[in-house]
Amino acid sequence: MTVVIDGKKLAQDIRVEIKAGVDKFRSERKRDIGLAVVLVGDNPASQVYVRNKIKACEEVGIKSYSEYLPANCAQNSLASVVKRLATDKNIDGILVQLPLPEHLDAEKILKLIPTEKDVDGFSEENTGKLSRGEDCLVACTPNGIMKILERYGVETCGKKAVVVGRSDIVGKPMAMLLINADATVTVCHSKTADLKGECLRADILVAAVGKTKFITADMVKEGATVIDVGMNRNENGKLCGDVDFENVKDKCSYITPVPGGVGPMTITMLMYNTLQAALRR
């Protein structure tokens, strides 16, 4: 029987644990934990994400700081905001909401965030430590997936894991986390010669390509665990993932739905990273 993973409930359970950690920190250190979110422009999706992050901060007791800049702001204006936050002792974590407007150099901006405040886990130092299996701040979505696997008792040691997608935000860190968890990992992408064959060998299949219903039932092995990272809109405007959920779910042992699977875990792990960043300061 297929288990449909309830990411929303798991995220809420973990937020209770995070809140307890935040309360303990405040009691012992006599200060709040602070997370700064920088939003440039008025991208509707980004605005929703930022609102959800602020709401999550309120829920777990983290103090949120918001910086809003116009879409036409100059590179040096954004850089000066990030530099100010980098030296602010009240700020434990900094997040610059992506994507930035095209005229801004996101890579240069992200490099201004100190490694110890890089709660997105995107810095070269944090990704380098992850590749070496060292303790670090880890990208939120892949870290959330690992929590799902852990809490649902999905074995990774010795298992064949396939990650479809090689982005710096999800695909690559996901692969490194699975390797660190003793899985045998294959990363697939648009130039993979036999994508279907690779997917069919997966005990754990992670889909992160951004294409609606890209993973079909004939690409999934019986009894596999399928993790859907996709957040797409179908022809009717309905939110859906990279996996053809209705046709795939009966072949799986575990599967994440969209919405309600991986999504809720991402912001929860941002809260987790912010607590970890504060504890390390």
N, C-alpha and C positions, 0 to 999 in steps of 0.2 A: 504493500500500500504506500502510495506517495505521500510524503510529508511536505505540505506547503509551508515554507518558513515564514513566520510572522515577524518581520523586521521591525514593525512598529512597536509590538509588545516588548521585544528584546531591547530595543532602543530605550524604552521607558524604564525597563528594569535596570539597565546600565546607568541611566541618568540618576536614578535613586542612589546608586553606589557613588557616582561622581559628586552628587550633592553632599553626601556624608563626608567625602574627602575634602570638599571645599569648606564645609563648616568646621572640620577639624583644623584645616590650615588657618582659617581666620581666627579660631580660638587660640591656637598656639603662636602664630606669627603676628597677631594683632594688626592685620591689614587685609584689605580685599584683594582678590585676584582680578586682574584686568585684561580684557581682550579688546583690541582696537580693530575695527573693520573700516577699510577705505573703499569707497564706491565712487567711481568716476562716470558721469553721464547718467542717463535715465533709461537704460536697458530694462524693460519690464521683468524679464526673467531674473536678472541680477538683483533688482529691487526686492523681488519675492524671496530670493535666497538670503539677502541681508536681513529682511524682516524675520525670517525663520531663525536666523542665527541670534538675533537680539532676543527673541522669545525664548530660545534655548538657554541663553545666558541667565535670563531672569529665573527660569525654572530651576537651574542648579546653583544659583547664588553667585555667579560670576558677574562682575561689573562690566558693562559694555560701553565702549567709547566709539562713536561713529563720526567719520570724516567724509563729507560729501563735497565733491568737486564737479564743476561743469564739464560737459563732454569736450569742450574746446580748450580745456586747461593745457598749459604748456608743460613740457617734460620737467623743467626745473621746479615748477610749482608743486607738482606731484612728488618729486624727489625731496623737496624741502619738508613736506608733510611726513613722509616716511622716515626721514632722518630725525625729525623732532620726536616721533613716536619711539624710535630706536633708543633714544637716550632718556625717555620718560620712565622714571622709577616705578610709576603706578601701573605701567603696561607690562604684562607678562607675555602676551602673544600679539602678533600683528598679522592681519590677513588683508591682502589687496585683492578685491573681487575681480576675477577674470571672467570674460575677456575685457581688456582695455580697448578704448578707441584706437583705430589703426595707426594714427599719427604718433602714438606713444610706444616707447620701447619697453615692453613688459619685462624682458630679461634683465635689463639694467635696473629697473625698479625693484624687482624681486631680490637682486643681489644686495640691495641696501638694507634688507631685513636681517638683523643679526641672527646667526644660527640658533641661538638659544631662545629666540622669540619666533622662530619659523614654525608656527603651529600647523601650517599646510604641509610641512615636510618636503618642500621642494628644493631646498638649498643644496648646493654641491656637497657640502660637508655631511648633511643628513643622508642624502642619497648614497654617498660614498660609504658611510658607516653601515647603512642598510645592506649594501652589497657585500660587506665584510662580516655581516651577522652581528654587528656591535649595537649596543643600546643607543637609540636615537629617537627623534620625533619622526613618525612615519606618516606618509600621505593618508588622508582620512578615509577615503573610499576603500582602498585595499586593506587597511587596518580593520575597518568595519567588517569586511568580508571574512577576515581571519577570526574575528570575534564570533561571527555567525557559525563558522565551521567548528570552532571550539565549543561554543555553548550548546550546539546541537549534536555534539559527539561524532562529527564526521572525521574519520581517520585520514591523516595526510601522510604519515610515515610509510614510505615504500609505494605510495599510490602514484598513478600516472595522472598528472594534471596538465591540462591544455588551456592556455590563455589566448583568446582570439582578440587581438588588438595590442599594439606596442607603444601606446602613448606614454609620455613621461609621468602623467598624472595617475593613470590606472595600470595599464598593461605591464610596464617595466617593473614598478615597485611590487605589483601583485606577484609577478614571477619570482622576484627575489625573496619575498616573504614565504612563498610556497617552497622554494629551495631550502630556505632556513628551517622550514618545518619538515624537512626530509622527504619531500615529494620529488618525483622525477618530472621535470617541467619542460614542456615545449611551448614556445611562443609562436603563434601564427599571425599572418597579416595578409595584405592584398596580393602579395607576390608568392605566397605559399603554394607549392605545386599541387598538392593533394590535400586540400583543406578538409574535405569530407572524411577522408581516411584518417587524418590526424585526430579529428574530433571524435570519431568512432572508437578510438583507442583510449579515450579519457575516462578515468574514474571520477575526476573533478573537472568540469568544463566551465570556464569563466568567459562570458561573452561581453566584450567591451569595444564594439565597433561603431555604434551609433547608427545602425541601419535596422529599420523595422522588420521584425520577424525574420532576421537573417539566418538564425539557427533553426533548422527544420527538424522534424521527427526522424528523418532518415540519416541525420548527422549525429544522433545521440545513442550511446550504448545503453542497453537495458541495465537499470540499477544505478546509473550515474547520478552524481550530484551536479545540478546545473545552477549556476549563479549568473543572474542577468543584471548587468550594470547599465543597460541601455535606458535612455529617457527620450523617447521619440513621440511624435504625433502621427497617427494614421490618417487615412484619407477623410475620416470623419472628425478629425481633431481630437480623438481620444488618446490619452496617454498610454503608451505601450513600450515594451522593451525590445531587445535585440533577438529574443527567443519567441518562437511561435508557441506561446504558453499552452493554449488549449490542446494542441496536437502533440506537444512534447511531454506534458506533465505525467501522463500515465506510464511513460517509460522510465521515470526517474525514481530514485529513492528519496531525494530531497530536491526541491526547486524553489527559487525565490520569485515571487510575483512582481509585477510592475503595474501600479504603484504598490507600496507597502512592503517591499523587500529590502534591497540594499539602500535605497534612498534615505530612510530615517536614520540609518546607522552612520551616514557620512557626517551629519551635523553633530550627532552624539559623540563621534570620535574627535571632532574639533574641540568639543568641551573637554574631553579626556586629555587631549594634547595640551590644552591650555592649563589644566591642572598639573600635568607633568612638567610643563615649562616653569610654572611657579615653584614647584617643589625643588627644581634643579637650580634655581637662582640662589 
